[in-house]
Amino acid sequence: MINILLIALMRLKNSEHLEFFEEIINLIKKFGAEALGITVEFAVLETKYAEEKKCASPKTKSNYTEKIKETDAARDVSFLGLVQYVKSYLNYFDPAKADAAQRIWNMLQPYGNVTIKGYDGETADIDNIVIESRGNYAVDVDIIEAKERVDKMATDNQTFKILVEKRYVEQTGRPDISMKKIRPEVDHAFNGVVTKVTALEFLDTTGKYIPFISELNKHIAHYKTLIKQQEAHNKAIAKNLADSNITEIAAQAYTGTHVTPLVEVFFFDKVKQKMNKLVEDKDYKLVFENNINAGTATVIIKGKGSYTGKKISTFNIVHVE
């Protein structure tokens, strides 16, 4: 008895997954599905593979998905920058500016951290914040000179909405399929073929399945090697926080105790080609230095988990008169 090798198909890249099954289908055709006794199982595999190929074709891929992710990250930074900017004026020495900042701050509070909301929720909230900032709070925005920041946030949000609309138009009329949905179905169909061949080979006394399984195992072994190589490559690409981006830290008011302002960390994943917002205590930890007395304080962002290295930034602590 000869066993068919196991392979973790979910670890293959989309392109490798397609190539693997193209080779397997050609191999089955070479030996003959009918001769192997897998006519029904092979028909299912061919059908599912055809759907996967259709899904992977350029016509079904969106040209805007990555741009949307990048723009979403940009508007996150704009929003958080505005929040920090307003916060920095809450204890400003000029009462007029401090009062204006407090009114804007009170307006922002009900929205919370909009960056953790879904695309639609964040879009709606930023639209409302912009409307209020340019309407009832326009004078306050001018007093603390925050108009440029509001405009930047509005521009980023509008760009995001345009890209989403373009993707919607692009995808209108396309079949409702995705690689995420179809790949498990192809794998399941392949498992059906493997199960049937394994059962037939167990019952066979002529040895006719040995050549087919031997060739099948060569293909499987090749892709198992690709998986190992890719995993080794991914580990070699360090996610070093020296390459991360953090939100601007505005001047902080002296309190006589440790000052620990909000710090948002973003990292562009070169492997997946997307901007990620990192999570404190999971992806990084913060270490503050010289953050009691007035002057220049330091914050060190140290990598944790999948992230290595560190990022150093500074901010000012000022006496509020």
C-alpha positions as CSV (number, residue, x, y, z in Angstrom):
1,M,0.0,0.0,0.0
2,I,1.3,3.5,-0.9
3,N,0.0,6.5,1.0
4,I,-0.8,9.9,-0.5
5,L,1.2,12.7,1.2
6,L,-0.6,15.2,3.4
7,I,-0.3,19.0,2.5
8,A,-1.6,22.1,4.3
9,L,-3.2,23.6,1.2
10,M,-4.4,26.7,3.1
11,R,-0.7,27.8,3.5
12,L,-0.2,28.1,-0.3
13,K,-0.3,31.5,-1.9
14,N,-3.2,32.1,-4.2
15,S,-0.9,31.8,-7.3
16,E,0.7,28.6,-5.9
17,H,-2.8,27.1,-5.1
18,L,-3.9,27.6,-8.7
19,E,-0.6,26.1,-10.1
20,F,-0.9,23.1,-7.8
21,F,-4.4,22.2,-8.9
22,E,-3.6,22.8,-12.6
23,E,-0.9,20.3,-12.2
24,I,-3.1,17.8,-10.4
25,I,-5.9,18.1,-12.9
26,N,-3.5,17.5,-15.8
27,L,-2.1,14.5,-13.9
28,I,-5.5,13.0,-13.5
29,K,-6.3,13.6,-17.1
30,K,-3.1,11.8,-18.0
31,F,-4.1,8.7,-16.2
32,G,-7.8,9.1,-16.9
33,A,-10.4,9.8,-14.3
34,E,-12.5,6.9,-15.5
35,A,-9.6,4.5,-15.4
36,L,-8.9,5.6,-11.8
37,G,-12.5,5.3,-10.8
38,I,-12.9,8.9,-9.8
39,T,-15.1,10.3,-12.6
40,V,-17.6,11.9,-10.2
41,E,-15.0,13.3,-7.8
42,F,-12.9,14.6,-10.6
43,A,-15.8,16.4,-12.2
44,V,-16.5,18.2,-8.9
45,L,-12.8,19.2,-8.6
46,E,-12.7,20.5,-12.2
47,T,-15.8,22.6,-11.6
48,K,-14.5,24.1,-8.4
49,Y,-11.1,24.8,-9.9
50,A,-12.8,26.6,-12.9
51,E,-14.5,28.9,-10.4
52,E,-11.2,29.6,-8.6
53,K,-9.6,30.5,-11.9
54,K,-12.4,32.8,-12.7
55,C,-12.2,34.4,-9.3
56,A,-8.4,34.9,-9.7
57,S,-8.7,36.5,-13.1
58,P,-7.9,40.3,-13.3
59,K,-11.6,41.0,-14.1
60,T,-12.7,39.9,-10.7
61,K,-10.0,41.6,-8.7
62,S,-10.6,45.1,-7.4
63,N,-8.1,47.8,-8.3
64,Y,-9.1,49.9,-5.3
65,T,-8.9,47.5,-2.3
66,E,-5.3,48.3,-1.3
67,K,-5.8,52.0,-2.0
68,I,-8.8,52.0,0.3
69,K,-6.8,50.4,3.1
70,E,-4.1,53.0,2.7
71,T,-6.5,55.9,2.6
72,D,-8.3,54.6,5.7
73,A,-5.0,54.5,7.6
74,A,-4.3,58.1,6.4
75,R,-7.6,59.4,7.7
76,D,-7.0,57.5,11.0
77,V,-3.8,59.5,11.4
78,S,-5.6,62.7,10.5
79,F,-8.3,62.2,13.1
80,L,-5.9,61.2,15.8
81,G,-3.7,64.1,15.0
82,L,-6.7,66.5,15.4
83,V,-7.6,64.9,18.7
84,Q,-4.1,65.3,20.1
85,Y,-3.9,68.8,18.8
86,V,-7.1,69.9,20.5
87,K,-6.1,68.1,23.7
88,S,-2.8,70.0,23.8
89,Y,-4.7,73.3,24.1
90,L,-7.0,72.2,27.0
91,N,-4.6,73.7,29.6
92,Y,-3.2,76.4,27.4
93,F,-2.1,79.6,29.1
94,D,-4.4,81.7,27.0
95,P,-7.9,81.3,28.5
96,A,-9.6,82.0,25.1
97,K,-7.7,79.2,23.4
98,A,-8.2,76.8,26.3
99,D,-12.0,77.5,26.3
100,A,-12.2,77.0,22.6
101,A,-10.3,73.8,22.8
102,Q,-12.6,72.6,25.6
103,R,-15.7,73.2,23.5
104,I,-14.2,71.3,20.6
105,W,-13.1,68.5,23.0
106,N,-16.6,68.2,24.4
107,M,-17.9,68.0,20.8
108,L,-15.5,65.1,19.9
109,Q,-16.1,63.0,23.1
110,P,-19.4,61.4,22.0
111,Y,-17.7,60.0,18.9
112,G,-15.0,58.2,20.8
113,N,-12.1,56.7,18.8
114,V,-13.6,56.5,15.4
115,T,-10.6,54.7,14.0
116,I,-11.7,51.4,15.6
117,K,-15.1,51.5,13.9
118,G,-16.1,49.9,10.6
119,Y,-15.5,51.7,7.3
120,D,-19.1,53.1,7.2
121,G,-19.2,54.1,10.8
122,E,-15.9,56.0,10.6
123,T,-16.9,57.7,7.4
124,A,-20.2,58.9,8.9
125,D,-18.6,60.1,12.1
126,I,-15.8,62.0,10.4
127,D,-18.3,63.7,8.1
128,N,-20.3,64.8,11.1
129,I,-17.2,66.1,12.9
130,V,-16.2,68.1,9.9
131,I,-19.7,69.6,9.6
132,E,-19.7,70.6,13.2
133,S,-16.1,71.9,13.0
134,R,-17.0,74.1,10.1
135,G,-20.4,75.1,11.5
136,N,-21.2,75.6,15.2
137,Y,-17.5,75.3,16.2
138,A,-15.9,77.2,13.3
139,V,-14.9,80.1,15.5
140,D,-13.4,77.8,18.1
141,V,-11.4,76.0,15.3
142,D,-10.1,79.3,14.1
143,I,-9.1,80.4,17.6
144,I,-6.8,77.4,18.1
145,E,-5.7,77.4,14.4
146,A,-7.0,73.9,13.8
147,K,-8.7,74.6,10.4
148,E,-5.8,73.0,8.4
149,R,-6.1,69.8,10.4
150,V,-9.9,69.7,10.0
151,D,-9.5,70.3,6.2
152,K,-6.9,67.5,6.0
153,M,-9.2,65.1,7.8
154,A,-12.1,66.1,5.5
155,T,-9.9,65.6,2.4
156,D,-8.7,62.1,3.5
157,N,-12.3,61.1,4.3
158,Q,-13.6,62.4,0.9
159,T,-10.8,60.5,-0.9
160,F,-11.8,57.4,1.0
161,K,-15.4,57.7,-0.1
162,I,-14.5,58.3,-3.7
163,L,-12.4,55.1,-3.7
164,V,-15.2,53.1,-2.1
165,E,-17.6,54.4,-4.7
166,K,-15.2,53.5,-7.6
167,R,-14.8,50.0,-6.2
168,Y,-18.5,49.6,-6.1
169,V,-18.9,50.7,-9.7
170,E,-16.1,48.5,-10.7
171,Q,-17.6,45.4,-9.1
172,T,-21.2,46.0,-10.3
173,G,-22.4,43.0,-12.1
174,R,-19.5,40.7,-11.2
175,P,-20.2,37.2,-9.8
176,D,-20.4,37.0,-6.1
177,I,-17.3,34.8,-5.6
178,S,-14.0,35.3,-3.7
179,M,-10.8,33.4,-3.2
180,K,-11.5,33.2,0.5
181,K,-14.8,31.4,-0.3
182,I,-13.8,29.2,-3.2
183,R,-10.4,27.9,-2.1
184,P,-11.8,25.7,0.8
185,E,-14.3,24.3,-1.7
186,V,-11.5,23.4,-4.1
187,D,-9.6,21.8,-1.2
188,H,-12.6,19.8,-0.2
189,A,-13.1,18.5,-3.7
190,F,-9.5,17.5,-3.8
191,N,-9.9,15.7,-0.5
192,G,-12.8,13.8,-2.1
193,V,-10.5,12.6,-4.9
194,V,-7.8,11.6,-2.3
195,T,-10.2,9.7,-0.2
196,K,-11.6,7.8,-3.2
197,V,-8.2,6.9,-4.6
198,T,-7.0,5.8,-1.2
199,A,-10.0,3.5,-0.7
200,L,-9.7,2.0,-4.2
201,E,-5.9,1.5,-3.9
202,F,-6.5,-0.3,-0.6
203,L,-8.9,-2.7,-2.4
204,D,-6.8,-3.1,-5.5
205,T,-4.5,-6.1,-6.0
206,T,-3.0,-5.2,-9.3
207,G,-0.9,-2.2,-8.2
208,K,-2.4,0.0,-10.9
209,Y,-2.7,3.0,-8.6
210,I,1.0,3.0,-7.6
211,P,2.3,5.0,-10.6
212,F,-0.5,7.6,-10.2
213,I,0.0,8.1,-6.5
214,S,3.8,8.2,-6.9
215,E,3.5,11.1,-9.4
216,L,0.9,12.8,-7.3
217,N,3.3,12.6,-4.3
218,K,6.0,14.3,-6.3
219,H,3.8,17.2,-7.0
220,I,2.7,17.4,-3.4
221,A,6.3,17.2,-2.1
222,H,7.3,20.1,-4.3
223,Y,4.6,22.4,-2.9
224,K,5.3,21.3,0.6
225,T,8.8,22.5,0.0
226,L,7.5,25.9,-1.3
227,I,5.4,26.3,1.9
228,K,8.5,25.7,4.1
229,Q,10.5,28.2,2.0
230,Q,7.8,30.8,2.2
231,E,7.5,30.4,6.0
232,A,11.2,30.8,6.4
233,H,11.2,33.9,4.2
234,N,8.4,35.5,6.3
235,K,10.3,34.9,9.5
236,A,13.4,36.5,8.0
237,I,11.5,39.7,7.3
238,A,11.6,41.3,10.7
239,K,8.7,43.6,11.6
240,N,11.0,46.2,13.1
241,L,9.3,49.1,14.8
242,A,12.1,51.4,13.8
243,D,10.1,51.6,10.5
244,S,6.8,52.4,12.3
245,N,4.9,55.7,12.2
246,I,3.4,57.3,15.3
247,T,0.8,60.1,15.6
248,E,2.2,63.6,16.4
249,I,2.5,64.1,20.2
250,A,1.4,67.7,21.0
251,A,2.9,69.7,23.9
252,Q,1.6,68.4,27.3
253,A,0.7,70.4,30.4
254,Y,2.9,70.0,33.4
255,T,1.1,68.2,36.2
256,G,3.8,67.4,38.7
257,T,3.3,63.7,38.0
258,H,4.1,61.3,35.1
259,V,2.7,62.6,31.8
260,T,1.7,59.8,29.5
261,P,0.0,61.1,26.4
262,L,-1.9,59.0,23.9
263,V,0.4,57.3,21.4
264,E,-1.0,55.6,18.2
265,V,1.4,53.4,16.3
266,F,1.1,52.3,12.7
267,F,3.2,49.9,10.7
268,F,3.3,49.2,7.0
269,D,3.5,45.4,6.5
270,K,5.8,44.9,3.6
271,V,4.8,41.2,3.2
272,K,1.0,41.9,3.0
273,Q,1.5,45.4,1.6
274,K,-0.9,47.1,3.9
275,M,-0.9,49.6,6.8
276,N,-1.7,48.2,10.2
277,K,-2.7,50.0,13.4
278,L,-0.8,48.2,16.2
279,V,-2.2,47.3,19.6
280,E,-0.5,48.4,22.8
281,D,0.6,45.5,25.1
282,K,0.1,43.1,22.2
283,D,2.4,44.5,19.4
284,Y,4.3,47.0,21.5
285,K,4.8,48.5,24.9
286,L,5.5,52.1,25.8
287,V,8.3,53.3,28.1
288,F,8.3,57.0,29.1
289,E,11.4,58.8,30.3
290,N,11.9,62.3,31.8
291,N,8.1,62.8,31.7
292,I,7.5,64.6,35.0
293,N,9.3,68.0,34.8
294,A,8.9,70.6,32.2
295,G,11.1,70.1,29.2
296,T,11.6,67.4,26.7
297,A,10.2,64.0,27.5
298,T,10.9,60.8,25.7
299,V,8.7,57.9,24.8
300,I,10.2,54.6,23.6
301,I,8.0,52.2,21.6
302,K,9.3,48.7,22.1
303,G,8.2,45.8,19.9
304,K,6.3,42.8,21.3
305,G,4.9,39.6,19.9
306,S,5.5,39.6,16.1
307,Y,7.3,43.0,16.2
308,T,10.9,43.7,17.1
309,G,13.1,46.8,17.5
310,K,12.0,50.1,18.9
311,K,11.0,53.6,17.9
312,I,12.0,56.7,20.0
313,S,10.0,60.0,20.0
314,T,9.9,63.1,22.1
315,F,7.3,65.6,23.3
316,N,7.4,68.8,25.3
317,I,6.0,69.3,28.8
318,V,5.2,72.9,29.5
319,H,4.0,75.0,32.5
320,V,0.5,76.3,32.0
321,E,0.2,79.9,33.3
